[in-house]
Structure formats: structure tokens, C-alpha cells
Amino acid sequence: MADVLDQSAIDALLNAVDDDVVTIAPGAVKVFSRRRLDMESIEIRPYDFKRPERVSKDQMRSLQTLHEGFARNFGASLSAFLRMIVEVKLAGCEQMTYGEFVASLTIPTSFNLIDIEPLEGQICLELSPLIIYSIIDRLLGGNNEELFIPQRPQTLIEMRLIGQVIKRALDALSESWSDVAKLDFSLAETESNPQLVQIVPPNEVVIVIGFELKMVNRAGTMSLCIPYNVIEPLMEAVSAQTWFSSKGLKRTEENEKRVEATLQSAPLEVSAVLANTKITLADLANLSVGDLIVTEKPAASPQTLCVEGKRKFLCRVGQIEGSRAVRIERPIRPDDRI
């Protein structure tokens, strides 16, 4: 028990209260350290043990820069696939628990589990229904003017169409991560209810990277959830200075041969033009079997061989082994009048 006050101490306290003068003795400052610190210079910050910060700020900036490149590559690939301009923009990059990430998603949605070789574990790529059905409508010939968003799981046909989009996203991810490590991303499973899928415990720290997808008159979101324990072996390689060094492709004989070999296998359309002429629409409508179309080009003159619609060679039309053929005479010169 504490020391008992005697009568003189009690009287002194009562007199001090009556006189409105109370002197408080300075208490000892509690400092959890072996050396005394100045409490005014100590920075005290709250720390939540349920949400530990496991990724440093430099690593978060590096991940953000890395996935900005992914957004550009994926936007270009998706624009070529849909034959319309699709803008993919990085919206944010933050740490949270897996339970918080799942709770922030709508149901139903497109929740895709991704395997990464040679890493262990899975990541997930989520696409909101607003952009999913806009893409499906575009692929099926719609114009997205009166788009209906059904509140149901995706059908097999819809999942097959979205799988083409996911494939292009995974190719862009592999290209973006190629500077850190050679990773192979593959689609493992697709689910419409994210609460039925648990790739990590709910209190496990994950890195959530959000994207905005914009089409002509539609917009939606996409989220990439990466558990920390999946990419932990690569976190030391993910550093800020990695992205400031630009690696250009040097012009070497080996690179030239590789580009030349790739170009040699590219298909080209070749067509021979016998002659050109003009007729009226009435003459075209009255054509029948046996009619002759007269041109101003002599039959003995050479024909034009076009490559991808460009005039390149003068040729002669003939036949070889029962098939029509052309024999190249010479390249077309700038001074040729054709």
C-alpha cells in the first residue's frame, strides 16, 4: 500500500485547495530506452499490427513504375485486339490485407487466378463488370450505346472471350517483369465470386495495383493483387535505381541477322495487274456473258506486279505446270510511266 498521510499533510492539502494554489511536482518521464531522450524531439507514429508495412517506399515506387510500363503495353495490345482506342492508366499502388481487398470488390466480377513460374503461390487479376461487358459487346459487334450489365456469373462463351483479354494482359506482365526476372504468367482459374477464393490468409499483406480502363464511351477498373510472400524472393531485385537505366538495343551483326530472319518469314500479298480501264455504271449494270472490255493497254506490253498494293516490278503473264504464273522482267524505275 502507499504511504499513509499524516494530519499535517492533510491540512496542507486542504489549505492549498482553499487558496487555489496547487503545485504539481514534475513526474519522472518514462522513456523506453537505456539513455534519456528529449521527448519533444521524439517522433511518435501509430502502428497497426493488423496491417504491417512490409514493402518499403522505394520498392513501392519501383513497383508503380514497373506497372506503368505494363499499363502502356496492355493498352496498346488491347487497342489492336479490339480495333479501337483503349486507354489503360495506373490509378494507384498500396498495401492492404487480403481480406480488405476481397471486401472492396463487387459480386459478381471477373476474378482470375494467375500462376507464376518459377515462383510459388498465385496472384489475382480482377476486372470489373463495367469494362468486361463493354469488351464482350465490342467483340460481338455491338456499339456499347445501350449496354446492359447483368448481375449473374459469366457464361462459358463470355469467359472464353475474356480469356483472350487476360492472355494479352499476362503477355504484357511478362514483358514488364522481364527486367527483374524471367517469369511465366498463366491463367489457372476464373471465379465470379471472390469471397469463395482464398489464395492467402485474410490478414496476409498484399500489394494491390489499381488501373483505369477507358474505351470510347465506357470506363471500368482493373486490379492486380500480388501477395507479398509470392514476390518476396524478388523484392531485393525490385529497387528504384533499376528503372532509371535505359537499355537500348545496340546495332550488332547478331541483332541485324535476328531482325532479318524475322522479317523474311513475314507474309506479303503479291498481285499482278493486267490492265486498268474505266466504264460507266450503266455499262457495268448491262454486262453479260460474252461481252468484251477493251482497254488502252496493248496485249504485248508488260504487266505490273504489286506487293502489298505498291507497284514494284514489270512482269509477263504465263503458265507453268498448269498454273497461272508471272515472270519478273525488271524493277519499276521512278521514270517509268505506268
SVG drawing of the C-alpha trace seen along z (x, -y; Angstrom):
<svg xmlns="http://www.w3.org/2000/svg" viewBox="-30 -32 58 61">
<polyline fill="none" stroke="black" stroke-width="0.4" points="0.0,0.0 1.0,-3.6 2.3,-5.7 -0.5,-7.0 -0.7,-10.8 -0.4,-12.2 -2.7,-15.0 -0.2,-17.8 0.0,-16.7 -3.8,-16.6 -4.1,-20.1 -1.5,-21.4 -3.5,-19.9 -6.8,-21.4 -5.2,-24.9 -3.8,-24.7 -7.2,-23.9 -8.8,-26.7 -6.2,-29.2 -6.5,-27.8 -2.8,-27.1 -1.8,-23.6 1.7,-22.8 2.2,-19.6 5.6,-18.0 7.1,-17.1 6.9,-13.4 9.6,-11.3 9.5,-10.9 9.1,-7.4 11.4,-6.6 11.7,-3.1 15.4,-3.4 18.6,-2.9 19.6,-6.5 17.5,-9.5 15.9,-11.2 14.3,-14.5 10.5,-13.8 10.0,-16.9 12.2,-15.6 10.9,-12.1 8.6,-11.3 5.7,-9.0 3.7,-7.4 0.8,-4.9 1.5,-1.3 -1.2,1.1 -0.1,4.7 -3.0,6.0 -1.6,4.1 2.2,4.2 4.1,2.3 6.3,5.0 7.2,3.2 9.4,0.1 8.6,-3.2 11.4,-2.7 10.1,0.7 6.5,-0.6 7.7,-3.3 9.6,-0.7 6.5,1.5 4.5,-1.5 7.0,-2.4 7.1,1.2 3.3,1.5 3.1,-1.9 5.0,-0.2 2.6,2.7 -0.4,0.3 1.1,-1.1 1.9,2.2 -1.5,3.7 -3.4,0.7 -1.6,0.9 -2.2,4.7 -5.9,4.3 -6.4,1.5 -5.1,3.6 -7.2,6.6 -10.5,4.6 -9.6,2.3 -10.4,-0.8 -8.5,-3.1 -8.4,-1.7 -6.6,-3.7 -5.1,-1.8 -3.9,-4.1 -2.3,-3.3 -4.6,-4.5 -2.7,-3.6 -0.5,-1.2 -1.0,-0.4 -0.6,2.2 -3.5,3.8 -4.7,7.2 -6.2,9.7 -9.4,9.6 -9.8,5.9 -9.1,6.3 -11.7,9.0 -14.3,6.9 -13.8,4.0 -14.8,6.0 -18.2,6.2 -20.1,9.5 -20.2,10.8 -16.9,9.9 -14.1,11.5 -11.7,12.8 -8.8,14.6 -6.1,16.6 -2.7,16.4 0.2,18.9 3.7,17.6 6.6,19.9 9.0,20.4 7.6,18.6 5.3,20.4 1.8,19.2 -0.8,17.3 -1.7,13.7 -5.1,12.5 -6.3,10.1 -9.7,8.7 -11.8,7.0 -14.9,5.0 -18.2,5.9 -18.4,2.4 -15.4,2.9 -15.9,6.7 -19.3,6.4 -18.1,3.4 -15.3,5.5 -17.7,8.5 -20.2,6.2 -17.4,4.9 -16.2,8.4 -19.7,9.5 -20.3,6.5 -22.1,4.1 -21.6,0.3 -21.9,0.0 -24.6,-2.6 -27.3,-0.7 -25.2,1.7 -26.9,3.9 -24.8,5.1 -26.3,8.5 -26.0,9.4 -25.0,13.0 -21.9,15.1 -20.3,15.2 -21.3,17.8 -18.8,20.1 -18.8,18.0 -18.2,14.8 -15.4,16.5 -13.8,17.6 -13.9,14.1 -12.5,12.5 -9.8,15.2 -8.4,13.5 -8.1,10.3 -6.5,12.0 -3.9,13.6 -2.8,10.3 -2.6,8.9 -0.4,11.8 1.9,11.3 2.3,7.6 3.0,8.6 5.8,11.0 7.3,8.2 7.2,5.7 8.8,8.1 11.5,9.2 14.0,6.6 13.6,8.1 13.3,11.9 12.1,14.2 8.5,15.1 5.9,17.1 2.3,16.0 -0.6,18.4 -4.3,18.4 -5.2,21.1 -8.8,20.4 -11.6,17.9 -14.3,17.2 -17.2,14.7 -17.4,14.6 -14.0,13.5 -15.1,14.4 -15.0,18.1 -11.4,17.9 -8.6,17.6 -5.1,17.6 -3.6,16.3 -5.0,15.9 -7.3,12.8 -4.7,11.0 -1.8,11.5 -0.3,8.4 -0.9,8.0 0.1,5.3 -2.9,4.0 -2.3,2.1 -5.3,0.4 -5.8,-0.5 -8.4,-2.5 -9.6,-1.3 -11.3,-3.7 -13.0,-3.0 -14.9,-5.4 -17.9,-5.8 -17.3,-3.3 -14.8,-3.0 -14.1,-0.5 -11.4,0.6 -8.9,3.5 -7.0,4.6 -3.9,6.7 -3.4,8.3 0.1,9.6 0.6,11.3 3.9,10.3 5.0,13.8 4.7,14.6 7.2,11.9 9.3,11.8 12.2,13.6 12.3,10.8 11.9,7.8 15.6,7.2 15.9,7.0 13.0,4.5 14.9,1.3 14.4,-2.3 17.6,-2.6 16.7,0.4 14.3,-1.7 16.4,-4.7 18.8,-2.9 17.5,-2.7 18.8,0.3 18.8,-0.4 19.2,2.3 22.7,2.0 23.1,2.4 25.2,5.5 25.6,8.1 23.8,10.6 20.8,8.3 20.6,7.5 20.6,11.2 17.8,11.9 15.7,9.0 16.3,10.1 15.3,13.7 12.1,12.5 11.3,10.2 11.9,12.9 9.1,15.0 6.6,12.1 3.7,12.9 3.2,10.4 0.3,10.1 1.5,10.1 -0.9,9.4 -0.4,8.9 -2.5,6.2 -3.2,6.9 -4.8,3.6 -6.9,0.7 -9.8,-1.0 -13.0,-3.0 -16.6,-2.3 -19.9,-3.9 -22.2,-2.4 -24.8,-1.8 -22.3,0.2 -21.4,2.2 -25.0,3.0 -25.6,4.2 -22.6,6.5 -23.5,10.1 -21.6,13.3 -19.5,12.9 -19.1,9.1 -15.6,7.7 -14.0,4.9 -11.5,3.0 -8.5,1.3 -6.0,-1.1 -3.1,1.2 -1.5,3.3 -1.6,7.0 2.1,7.3 3.1,4.7 4.3,6.0 2.0,6.2 2.5,4.6 3.4,6.7 2.2,5.1 3.5,6.0 1.1,5.0 -0.6,2.7 2.6,0.9 3.9,1.2 7.3,2.9 8.1,4.9 7.2,5.3 6.2,8.9 4.8,11.2 1.8,13.4 2.3,17.0 1.6,20.6 3.8,23.2 2.8,26.8 -0.9,26.0 -0.9,23.0 -1.0,19.3 2.3,17.6 4.2,14.3 7.8,13.8 9.5,10.7 11.2,8.6 12.7,5.8 12.0,3.5 9.9,0.4 12.1,-2.7 11.0,-6.2 11.0,-7.5 8.6,-4.7 5.2,-5.9 2.7,-3.2"/>
</svg>
